[in-house]
Amino acid sequence: MSRFVFVPKYRASITIDSRIAREIDDYYREKVKEAATQGESIPKLSNVYEEIIAKGWEIIRREFKRR
């Protein structure tokens, strides 16, 4: 029996510089290309941003705990 854990989501608005925006756009395009060639569903851009934020937060949290 699998348990479904509901994690609430929150809306956030951020401003990023154009260099980072282009890099994220390139990363997203690469993920779309990979999904298309493998016959998988195309990822939503919001999910890609969520992935990037989650990975970045893990790095920050580890550094914060070291203090």
mmCIF file of the N, C-alpha and C atoms, coordinates in Angstrom:
data_MODEL
# 
_entry.id   MODEL 
# 
loop_
_atom_site.group_PDB 
_atom_site.id 
_atom_site.type_symbol 
_atom_site.label_atom_id 
_atom_site.label_alt_id 
_atom_site.label_comp_id 
_atom_site.label_asym_id 
_atom_site.label_entity_id 
_atom_site.label_seq_id 
_atom_site.pdbx_PDB_ins_code 
_atom_site.Cartn_x 
_atom_site.Cartn_y 
_atom_site.Cartn_z 
_atom_site.occupancy 
_atom_site.B_iso_or_equiv 
_atom_site.pdbx_formal_charge 
_atom_site.auth_seq_id 
_atom_site.auth_comp_id 
_atom_site.auth_asym_id 
_atom_site.auth_atom_id 
_atom_site.pdbx_PDB_model_num 
ATOM 1   N N  . MET A 1 1  ? 0.837  -1.174 0.000   1.00 0.00 ? 1  MET A N  1 
ATOM 2   C CA . MET A 1 1  ? 0.000  0.000  0.000   1.00 0.00 ? 1  MET A CA 1 
ATOM 3   C C  . MET A 1 1  ? 0.886  1.242  0.000   1.00 0.00 ? 1  MET A C  1 
ATOM 4   N N  . SER A 1 2  ? 0.719  2.094  -0.989  1.00 0.00 ? 2  SER A N  1 
ATOM 5   C CA . SER A 1 2  ? 1.530  3.301  -1.040  1.00 0.00 ? 2  SER A CA 1 
ATOM 6   C C  . SER A 1 2  ? 0.783  4.458  -0.402  1.00 0.00 ? 2  SER A C  1 
ATOM 7   N N  . ARG A 1 3  ? 1.527  5.296  0.233   1.00 0.00 ? 3  ARG A N  1 
ATOM 8   C CA . ARG A 1 3  ? 0.936  6.471  0.880   1.00 0.00 ? 3  ARG A CA 1 
ATOM 9   C C  . ARG A 1 3  ? 1.213  7.695  0.038   1.00 0.00 ? 3  ARG A C  1 
ATOM 10  N N  . PHE A 1 4  ? 0.197  8.492  -0.128  1.00 0.00 ? 4  PHE A N  1 
ATOM 11  C CA . PHE A 1 4  ? 0.351  9.742  -0.855  1.00 0.00 ? 4  PHE A CA 1 
ATOM 12  C C  . PHE A 1 4  ? 0.509  10.857 0.162   1.00 0.00 ? 4  PHE A C  1 
ATOM 13  N N  . VAL A 1 5  ? 1.602  11.565 0.076   1.00 0.00 ? 5  VAL A N  1 
ATOM 14  C CA . VAL A 1 5  ? 1.846  12.667 0.991   1.00 0.00 ? 5  VAL A CA 1 
ATOM 15  C C  . VAL A 1 5  ? 1.597  13.959 0.240   1.00 0.00 ? 5  VAL A C  1 
ATOM 16  N N  . PHE A 1 6  ? 0.653  14.735 0.728   1.00 0.00 ? 6  PHE A N  1 
ATOM 17  C CA . PHE A 1 6  ? 0.328  16.004 0.092   1.00 0.00 ? 6  PHE A CA 1 
ATOM 18  C C  . PHE A 1 6  ? 1.267  17.087 0.591   1.00 0.00 ? 6  PHE A C  1 
ATOM 19  N N  . VAL A 1 7  ? 1.963  17.693 -0.323  1.00 0.00 ? 7  VAL A N  1 
ATOM 20  C CA . VAL A 1 7  ? 2.848  18.803 0.010   1.00 0.00 ? 7  VAL A CA 1 
ATOM 21  C C  . VAL A 1 7  ? 2.257  20.042 -0.636  1.00 0.00 ? 7  VAL A C  1 
ATOM 22  N N  . PRO A 1 8  ? 1.848  21.006 0.173   1.00 0.00 ? 8  PRO A N  1 
ATOM 23  C CA . PRO A 1 8  ? 1.247  22.205 -0.417  1.00 0.00 ? 8  PRO A CA 1 
ATOM 24  C C  . PRO A 1 8  ? 2.264  22.978 -1.239  1.00 0.00 ? 8  PRO A C  1 
ATOM 25  N N  . LYS A 1 9  ? 1.788  23.617 -2.266  1.00 0.00 ? 9  LYS A N  1 
ATOM 26  C CA . LYS A 1 9  ? 2.650  24.429 -3.125  1.00 0.00 ? 9  LYS A CA 1 
ATOM 27  C C  . LYS A 1 9  ? 2.324  25.899 -2.885  1.00 0.00 ? 9  LYS A C  1 
ATOM 28  N N  . TYR A 1 10 ? 3.308  26.730 -3.048  1.00 0.00 ? 10 TYR A N  1 
ATOM 29  C CA . TYR A 1 10 ? 3.151  28.166 -2.861  1.00 0.00 ? 10 TYR A CA 1 
ATOM 30  C C  . TYR A 1 10 ? 3.592  28.883 -4.123  1.00 0.00 ? 10 TYR A C  1 
ATOM 31  N N  . ARG A 1 11 ? 2.889  29.928 -4.444  1.00 0.00 ? 11 ARG A N  1 
ATOM 32  C CA . ARG A 1 11 ? 3.280  30.757 -5.580  1.00 0.00 ? 11 ARG A CA 1 
ATOM 33  C C  . ARG A 1 11 ? 4.366  31.721 -5.134  1.00 0.00 ? 11 ARG A C  1 
ATOM 34  N N  . ALA A 1 12 ? 5.355  31.892 -5.980  1.00 0.00 ? 12 ALA A N  1 
ATOM 35  C CA . ALA A 1 12 ? 6.431  32.838 -5.693  1.00 0.00 ? 12 ALA A CA 1 
ATOM 36  C C  . ALA A 1 12 ? 6.768  33.570 -6.974  1.00 0.00 ? 12 ALA A C  1 
ATOM 37  N N  . SER A 1 13 ? 7.109  34.801 -6.839  1.00 0.00 ? 13 SER A N  1 
ATOM 38  C CA . SER A 1 13 ? 7.508  35.593 -7.987  1.00 0.00 ? 13 SER A CA 1 
ATOM 39  C C  . SER A 1 13 ? 8.956  36.020 -7.782  1.00 0.00 ? 13 SER A C  1 
ATOM 40  N N  . ILE A 1 14 ? 9.787  35.767 -8.789  1.00 0.00 ? 14 ILE A N  1 
ATOM 41  C CA . ILE A 1 14 ? 11.195 36.131 -8.690  1.00 0.00 ? 14 ILE A CA 1 
ATOM 42  C C  . ILE A 1 14 ? 11.604 36.912 -9.935  1.00 0.00 ? 14 ILE A C  1 
ATOM 43  N N  . THR A 1 15 ? 12.656 37.658 -9.792  1.00 0.00 ? 15 THR A N  1 
ATOM 44  C CA . THR A 1 15 ? 13.245 38.358 -10.924 1.00 0.00 ? 15 THR A CA 1 
ATOM 45  C C  . THR A 1 15 ? 14.667 37.839 -11.081 1.00 0.00 ? 15 THR A C  1 
ATOM 46  N N  . ILE A 1 16 ? 14.993 37.406 -12.300 1.00 0.00 ? 16 ILE A N  1 
ATOM 47  C CA . ILE A 1 16 ? 16.336 36.900 -12.565 1.00 0.00 ? 16 ILE A CA 1 
ATOM 48  C C  . ILE A 1 16 ? 16.943 37.694 -13.710 1.00 0.00 ? 16 ILE A C  1 
ATOM 49  N N  . ASP A 1 17 ? 18.258 37.727 -13.749 1.00 0.00 ? 17 ASP A N  1 
ATOM 50  C CA . ASP A 1 17 ? 18.885 38.484 -14.828 1.00 0.00 ? 17 ASP A CA 1 
ATOM 51  C C  . ASP A 1 17 ? 18.816 37.693 -16.136 1.00 0.00 ? 17 ASP A C  1 
ATOM 52  N N  . SER A 1 18 ? 19.064 38.376 -17.225 1.00 0.00 ? 18 SER A N  1 
ATOM 53  C CA . SER A 1 18 ? 18.876 37.782 -18.550 1.00 0.00 ? 18 SER A CA 1 
ATOM 54  C C  . SER A 1 18 ? 19.837 36.620 -18.813 1.00 0.00 ? 18 SER A C  1 
ATOM 55  N N  . ARG A 1 19 ? 21.029 36.659 -18.250 1.00 0.00 ? 19 ARG A N  1 
ATOM 56  C CA . ARG A 1 19 ? 21.986 35.565 -18.444 1.00 0.00 ? 19 ARG A CA 1 
ATOM 57  C C  . ARG A 1 19 ? 21.449 34.281 -17.834 1.00 0.00 ? 19 ARG A C  1 
ATOM 58  N N  . ILE A 1 20 ? 20.969 34.355 -16.604 1.00 0.00 ? 20 ILE A N  1 
ATOM 59  C CA . ILE A 1 20 ? 20.419 33.172 -15.948 1.00 0.00 ? 20 ILE A CA 1 
ATOM 60  C C  . ILE A 1 20 ? 19.167 32.707 -16.676 1.00 0.00 ? 20 ILE A C  1 
ATOM 61  N N  . ALA A 1 21 ? 18.342 33.627 -17.115 1.00 0.00 ? 21 ALA A N  1 
ATOM 62  C CA . ALA A 1 21 ? 17.118 33.267 -17.843 1.00 0.00 ? 21 ALA A CA 1 
ATOM 63  C C  . ALA A 1 21 ? 17.454 32.493 -19.113 1.00 0.00 ? 21 ALA A C  1 
ATOM 64  N N  . ARG A 1 22 ? 18.473 32.939 -19.841 1.00 0.00 ? 22 ARG A N  1 
ATOM 65  C CA . ARG A 1 22 ? 18.887 32.229 -21.060 1.00 0.00 ? 22 ARG A CA 1 
ATOM 66  C C  . ARG A 1 22 ? 19.414 30.841 -20.738 1.00 0.00 ? 22 ARG A C  1 
ATOM 67  N N  . GLU A 1 23 ? 20.196 30.732 -19.663 1.00 0.00 ? 23 GLU A N  1 
ATOM 68  C CA . GLU A 1 23 ? 20.727 29.429 -19.280 1.00 0.00 ? 23 GLU A CA 1 
ATOM 69  C C  . GLU A 1 23 ? 19.604 28.470 -18.894 1.00 0.00 ? 23 GLU A C  1 
ATOM 70  N N  . ILE A 1 24 ? 18.625 28.956 -18.155 1.00 0.00 ? 24 ILE A N  1 
ATOM 71  C CA . ILE A 1 24 ? 17.485 28.116 -17.783 1.00 0.00 ? 24 ILE A CA 1 
ATOM 72  C C  . ILE A 1 24 ? 16.693 27.741 -19.027 1.00 0.00 ? 24 ILE A C  1 
ATOM 73  N N  . ASP A 1 25 ? 16.520 28.684 -19.944 1.00 0.00 ? 25 ASP A N  1 
ATOM 74  C CA . ASP A 1 25 ? 15.811 28.393 -21.189 1.00 0.00 ? 25 ASP A CA 1 
ATOM 75  C C  . ASP A 1 25 ? 16.542 27.321 -21.993 1.00 0.00 ? 25 ASP A C  1 
ATOM 76  N N  . ASP A 1 26 ? 17.857 27.416 -22.058 1.00 0.00 ? 26 ASP A N  1 
ATOM 77  C CA . ASP A 1 26 ? 18.649 26.393 -22.763 1.00 0.00 ? 26 ASP A CA 1 
ATOM 78  C C  . ASP A 1 26 ? 18.506 25.030 -22.086 1.00 0.00 ? 26 ASP A C  1 
ATOM 79  N N  . TYR A 1 27 ? 18.529 25.021 -20.755 1.00 0.00 ? 27 TYR A N  1 
ATOM 80  C CA . TYR A 1 27 ? 18.360 23.779 -19.998 1.00 0.00 ? 27 TYR A CA 1 
ATOM 81  C C  . TYR A 1 27 ? 16.986 23.184 -20.285 1.00 0.00 ? 27 TYR A C  1 
ATOM 82  N N  . TYR A 1 28 ? 15.953 24.021 -20.289 1.00 0.00 ? 28 TYR A N  1 
ATOM 83  C CA . TYR A 1 28 ? 14.596 23.559 -20.573 1.00 0.00 ? 28 TYR A CA 1 
ATOM 84  C C  . TYR A 1 28 ? 14.500 22.991 -21.989 1.00 0.00 ? 28 TYR A C  1 
ATOM 85  N N  . ARG A 1 29 ? 15.078 23.685 -22.955 1.00 0.00 ? 29 ARG A N  1 
ATOM 86  C CA . ARG A 1 29 ? 15.056 23.200 -24.338 1.00 0.00 ? 29 ARG A CA 1 
ATOM 87  C C  . ARG A 1 29 ? 15.742 21.835 -24.461 1.00 0.00 ? 29 ARG A C  1 
ATOM 88  N N  . GLU A 1 30 ? 16.823 21.655 -23.725 1.00 0.00 ? 30 GLU A N  1 
ATOM 89  C CA . GLU A 1 30 ? 17.524 20.376 -23.742 1.00 0.00 ? 30 GLU A CA 1 
ATOM 90  C C  . GLU A 1 30 ? 16.640 19.271 -23.152 1.00 0.00 ? 30 GLU A C  1 
ATOM 91  N N  . LYS A 1 31 ? 15.942 19.576 -22.060 1.00 0.00 ? 31 LYS A N  1 
ATOM 92  C CA . LYS A 1 31 ? 15.034 18.591 -21.456 1.00 0.00 ? 31 LYS A CA 1 
ATOM 93  C C  . LYS A 1 31 ? 13.888 18.255 -22.401 1.00 0.00 ? 31 LYS A C  1 
ATOM 94  N N  . VAL A 1 32 ? 13.378 19.255 -23.133 1.00 0.00 ? 32 VAL A N  1 
ATOM 95  C CA . VAL A 1 32 ? 12.309 19.020 -24.107 1.00 0.00 ? 32 VAL A CA 1 
ATOM 96  C C  . VAL A 1 32 ? 12.824 18.140 -25.236 1.00 0.00 ? 32 VAL A C  1 
ATOM 97  N N  . LYS A 1 33 ? 14.037 18.435 -25.709 1.00 0.00 ? 33 LYS A N  1 
ATOM 98  C CA . LYS A 1 33 ? 14.628 17.648 -26.792 1.00 0.00 ? 33 LYS A CA 1 
ATOM 99  C C  . LYS A 1 33 ? 14.809 16.191 -26.361 1.00 0.00 ? 33 LYS A C  1 
ATOM 100 N N  . GLU A 1 34 ? 15.321 15.989 -25.140 1.00 0.00 ? 34 GLU A N  1 
ATOM 101 C CA . GLU A 1 34 ? 15.504 14.633 -24.629 1.00 0.00 ? 34 GLU A CA 1 
ATOM 102 C C  . GLU A 1 34 ? 14.175 13.901 -24.526 1.00 0.00 ? 34 GLU A C  1 
ATOM 103 N N  . ALA A 1 35 ? 13.156 14.567 -24.012 1.00 0.00 ? 35 ALA A N  1 
ATOM 104 C CA . ALA A 1 35 ? 11.845 13.941 -23.861 1.00 0.00 ? 35 ALA A CA 1 
ATOM 105 C C  . ALA A 1 35 ? 11.262 13.581 -25.222 1.00 0.00 ? 35 ALA A C  1 
ATOM 106 N N  . ALA A 1 36 ? 11.424 14.476 -26.193 1.00 0.00 ? 36 ALA A N  1 
ATOM 107 C CA . ALA A 1 36 ? 10.880 14.230 -27.524 1.00 0.00 ? 36 ALA A CA 1 
ATOM 108 C C  . ALA A 1 36 ? 11.576 13.052 -28.197 1.00 0.00 ? 36 ALA A C  1 
ATOM 109 N N  . THR A 1 37 ? 12.889 12.954 -28.072 1.00 0.00 ? 37 THR A N  1 
ATOM 110 C CA . THR A 1 37 ? 13.611 11.857 -28.724 1.00 0.00 ? 37 THR A CA 1 
ATOM 111 C C  . THR A 1 37 ? 13.341 10.515 -28.044 1.00 0.00 ? 37 THR A C  1 
ATOM 112 N N  . GLN A 1 38 ? 13.015 10.553 -26.742 1.00 0.00 ? 38 GLN A N  1 
ATOM 113 C CA . GLN A 1 38 ? 12.744 9.322  -26.011 1.00 0.00 ? 38 GLN A CA 1 
ATOM 114 C C  . GLN A 1 38 ? 11.256 8.977  -25.993 1.00 0.00 ? 38 GLN A C  1 
ATOM 115 N N  . GLY A 1 39 ? 10.429 9.816  -26.619 1.00 0.00 ? 39 GLY A N  1 
ATOM 116 C CA . GLY A 1 39 ? 8.999  9.559  -26.670 1.00 0.00 ? 39 GLY A CA 1 
ATOM 117 C C  . GLY A 1 39 ? 8.287  9.787  -25.351 1.00 0.00 ? 39 GLY A C  1 
ATOM 118 N N  . GLU A 1 40 ? 8.871  10.585 -24.477 1.00 0.00 ? 40 GLU A N  1 
ATOM 119 C CA . GLU A 1 40 ? 8.272  10.883 -23.181 1.00 0.00 ? 40 GLU A CA 1 
ATOM 120 C C  . GLU A 1 40 ? 7.458  12.168 -23.270 1.00 0.00 ? 40 GLU A C  1 
ATOM 121 N N  . SER A 1 41 ? 6.713  12.458 -22.212 1.00 0.00 ? 41 SER A N  1 
ATOM 122 C CA . SER A 1 41 ? 5.930  13.693 -22.208 1.00 0.00 ? 41 SER A CA 1 
ATOM 123 C C  . SER A 1 41 ? 6.866  14.891 -22.000 1.00 0.00 ? 41 SER A C  1 
ATOM 124 N N  . ILE A 1 42 ? 6.493  16.003 -22.592 1.00 0.00 ? 42 ILE A N  1 
ATOM 125 C CA . ILE A 1 42 ? 7.282  17.232 -22.494 1.00 0.00 ? 42 ILE A CA 1 
ATOM 126 C C  . ILE A 1 42 ? 7.100  17.826 -21.093 1.00 0.00 ? 42 ILE A C  1 
ATOM 127 N N  . PRO A 1 43 ? 8.202  18.152 -20.409 1.00 0.00 ? 43 PRO A N  1 
ATOM 128 C CA . PRO A 1 43 ? 8.066  18.708 -19.063 1.00 0.00 ? 43 PRO A CA 1 
ATOM 129 C C  . PRO A 1 43 ? 7.494  20.125 -19.091 1.00 0.00 ? 43 PRO A C  1 
ATOM 130 N N  . LYS A 1 44 ? 6.765  20.457 -18.043 1.00 0.00 ? 44 LYS A N  1 
ATOM 131 C CA . LYS A 1 44 ? 6.245  21.814 -17.923 1.00 0.00 ? 44 LYS A CA 1 
ATOM 132 C C  . LYS A 1 44 ? 7.374  22.723 -17.436 1.00 0.00 ? 44 LYS A C  1 
ATOM 133 N N  . LEU A 1 45 ? 7.399  23.928 -17.949 1.00 0.00 ? 45 LEU A N  1 
ATOM 134 C CA . LEU A 1 45 ? 8.440  24.873 -17.560 1.00 0.00 ? 45 LEU A CA 1 
ATOM 135 C C  . LEU A 1 45 ? 8.403  25.136 -16.059 1.00 0.00 ? 45 LEU A C  1 
ATOM 136 N N  . SER A 1 46 ? 7.223  25.213 -15.483 1.00 0.00 ? 46 SER A N  1 
ATOM 137 C CA . SER A 1 46 ? 7.120  25.460 -14.040 1.00 0.00 ? 46 SER A CA 1 
ATOM 138 C C  . SER A 1 46 ? 7.769  24.327 -13.242 1.00 0.00 ? 46 SER A C  1 
ATOM 139 N N  . ASN A 1 47 ? 7.669  23.096 -13.738 1.00 0.00 ? 47 ASN A N  1 
ATOM 140 C CA . ASN A 1 47 ? 8.314  21.975 -13.047 1.00 0.00 ? 47 ASN A CA 1 
ATOM 141 C C  . ASN A 1 47 ? 9.829  22.062 -13.132 1.00 0.00 ? 47 ASN A C  1 
ATOM 142 N N  . VAL A 1 48 ? 10.326 22.582 -14.251 1.00 0.00 ? 48 VAL A N  1 
ATOM 143 C CA . VAL A 1 48 ? 11.769 22.748 -14.400 1.00 0.00 ? 48 VAL A CA 1 
ATOM 144 C C  . VAL A 1 48 ? 12.270 23.804 -13.417 1.00 0.00 ? 48 VAL A C  1 
ATOM 145 N N  . TYR A 1 49 ? 11.543 24.919 -13.300 1.00 0.00 ? 49 TYR A N  1 
ATOM 146 C CA . TYR A 1 49 ? 11.920 25.939 -12.318 1.00 0.00 ? 49 TYR A CA 1 
ATOM 147 C C  . TYR A 1 49 ? 11.873 25.370 -10.901 1.00 0.00 ? 49 TYR A C  1 
ATOM 148 N N  . GLU A 1 50 ? 10.862 24.575 -10.603 1.00 0.00 ? 50 GLU A N  1 
ATOM 149 C CA . GLU A 1 50 ? 10.752 23.967 -9.279  1.00 0.00 ? 50 GLU A CA 1 
ATOM 150 C C  . GLU A 1 50 ? 11.936 23.050 -9.010  1.00 0.00 ? 50 GLU A C  1 
ATOM 151 N N  . GLU A 1 51 ? 12.347 22.286 -10.003 1.00 0.00 ? 51 GLU A N  1 
ATOM 152 C CA . GLU A 1 51 ? 13.510 21.403 -9.872  1.00 0.00 ? 51 GLU A CA 1 
ATOM 153 C C  . GLU A 1 51 ? 14.776 22.209 -9.592  1.00 0.00 ? 51 GLU A C  1 
ATOM 154 N N  . ILE A 1 52 ? 14.970 23.287 -10.328 1.00 0.00 ? 52 ILE A N  1 
ATOM 155 C CA . ILE A 1 52 ? 16.156 24.129 -10.158 1.00 0.00 ? 52 ILE A CA 1 
ATOM 156 C C  . ILE A 1 52 ? 16.177 24.743 -8.765  1.00 0.00 ? 52 ILE A C  1 
ATOM 157 N N  . ILE A 1 53 ? 15.040 25.253 -8.320  1.00 0.00 ? 53 ILE A N  1 
ATOM 158 C CA . ILE A 1 53 ? 14.963 25.876 -6.995  1.00 0.00 ? 53 ILE A CA 1 
ATOM 159 C C  . ILE A 1 53 ? 15.212 24.838 -5.903  1.00 0.00 ? 53 ILE A C  1 
ATOM 160 N N  . ALA A 1 54 ? 14.626 23.648 -6.050  1.00 0.00 ? 54 ALA A N  1 
ATOM 161 C CA . ALA A 1 54 ? 14.809 22.601 -5.038  1.00 0.00 ? 54 ALA A CA 1 
ATOM 162 C C  . ALA A 1 54 ? 16.274 22.180 -4.938  1.00 0.00 ? 54 ALA A C  1 
ATOM 163 N N  . LYS A 1 55 ? 16.936 22.002 -6.079  1.00 0.00 ? 55 LYS A N  1 
ATOM 164 C CA . LYS A 1 55 ? 18.349 21.610 -6.057  1.00 0.00 ? 55 LYS A CA 1 
ATOM 165 C C  . LYS A 1 55 ? 19.208 22.714 -5.449  1.00 0.00 ? 55 LYS A C  1 
ATOM 166 N N  . GLY A 1 56 ? 18.917 23.946 -5.804  1.00 0.00 ? 56 GLY A N  1 
ATOM 167 C CA . GLY A 1 56 ? 19.656 25.077 -5.243  1.00 0.00 ? 56 GLY A CA 1 
ATOM 168 C C  . GLY A 1 56 ? 19.457 25.196 -3.745  1.00 0.00 ? 56 GLY A C  1 
ATOM 169 N N  . TRP A 1 57 ? 18.225 24.975 -3.291  1.00 0.00 ? 57 TRP A N  1 
ATOM 170 C CA . TRP A 1 57 ? 17.936 25.052 -1.870  1.00 0.00 ? 57 TRP A CA 1 
ATOM 171 C C  . TRP A 1 57 ? 18.679 23.964 -1.100  1.00 0.00 ? 57 TRP A C  1 
ATOM 172 N N  . GLU A 1 58 ? 18.793 22.772 -1.659  1.00 0.00 ? 58 GLU A N  1 
ATOM 173 C CA . GLU A 1 58 ? 19.528 21.700 -0.988  1.00 0.00 ? 58 GLU A CA 1 
ATOM 174 C C  . GLU A 1 58 ? 20.980 22.118 -0.752  1.00 0.00 ? 58 GLU A C  1 
ATOM 175 N N  . ILE A 1 59 ? 21.582 22.776 -1.717  1.00 0.00 ? 59 ILE A N  1 
ATOM 176 C CA . ILE A 1 59 ? 22.962 23.241 -1.567  1.00 0.00 ? 59 ILE A CA 1 
ATOM 177 C C  . ILE A 1 59 ? 23.051 24.292 -0.472  1.00 0.00 ? 59 ILE A C  1 
ATOM 178 N N  . ILE A 1 60 ? 22.149 25.256 -0.492  1.00 0.00 ? 60 ILE A N  1 
ATOM 179 C CA . ILE A 1 60 ? 22.150 26.326 0.515   1.00 0.00 ? 60 ILE A CA 1 
ATOM 180 C C  . ILE A 1 60 ? 21.908 25.755 1.908   1.00 0.00 ? 60 ILE A C  1 
ATOM 181 N N  . ARG A 1 61 ? 20.962 24.822 2.024   1.00 0.00 ? 61 ARG A N  1 
ATOM 182 C CA . ARG A 1 61 ? 20.651 24.228 3.329   1.00 0.00 ? 61 ARG A CA 1 
ATOM 183 C C  . ARG A 1 61 ? 21.865 23.503 3.895   1.00 0.00 ? 61 ARG A C  1 
ATOM 184 N N  . ARG A 1 62 ? 22.594 22.747 3.055   1.00 0.00 ? 62 ARG A N  1 
ATOM 185 C CA . ARG A 1 62 ? 23.798 22.050 3.528   1.00 0.00 ? 62 ARG A CA 1 
ATOM 186 C C  . ARG A 1 62 ? 24.837 23.047 4.025   1.00 0.00 ? 62 ARG A C  1 
ATOM 187 N N  . GLU A 1 63 ? 25.028 24.150 3.283   1.00 0.00 ? 63 GLU A N  1 
ATOM 188 C CA . GLU A 1 63 ? 26.001 25.153 3.704   1.00 0.00 ? 63 GLU A CA 1 
ATOM 189 C C  . GLU A 1 63 ? 25.574 25.817 4.995   1.00 0.00 ? 63 GLU A C  1 
ATOM 190 N N  . PHE A 1 64 ? 24.287 26.067 5.155   1.00 0.00 ? 64 PHE A N  1 
ATOM 191 C CA . PHE A 1 64 ? 23.766 26.706 6.349   1.00 0.00 ? 64 PHE A CA 1 
ATOM 192 C C  . PHE A 1 64 ? 23.959 25.818 7.580   1.00 0.00 ? 64 PHE A C  1 
ATOM 193 N N  . LYS A 1 65 ? 23.764 24.507 7.410   1.00 0.00 ? 65 LYS A N  1 
ATOM 194 C CA . LYS A 1 65 ? 23.924 23.582 8.545   1.00 0.00 ? 65 LYS A CA 1 
ATOM 195 C C  . LYS A 1 65 ? 25.370 23.451 8.972   1.00 0.00 ? 65 LYS A C  1 
ATOM 196 N N  . ARG A 1 66 ? 26.312 23.736 8.100   1.00 0.00 ? 66 ARG A N  1 
ATOM 197 C CA . ARG A 1 66 ? 27.737 23.635 8.438   1.00 0.00 ? 66 ARG A CA 1 
ATOM 198 C C  . ARG A 1 66 ? 28.181 24.750 9.370   1.00 0.00 ? 66 ARG A C  1 
ATOM 199 N N  . ARG A 1 67 ? 27.444 25.819 9.417   1.00 0.00 ? 67 ARG A N  1 
ATOM 200 C CA . ARG A 1 67 ? 27.851 26.994 10.249  1.00 0.00 ? 67 ARG A CA 1 
ATOM 201 C C  . ARG A 1 67 ? 27.732 26.715 11.706  1.00 0.00 ? 67 ARG A C  1 
# 
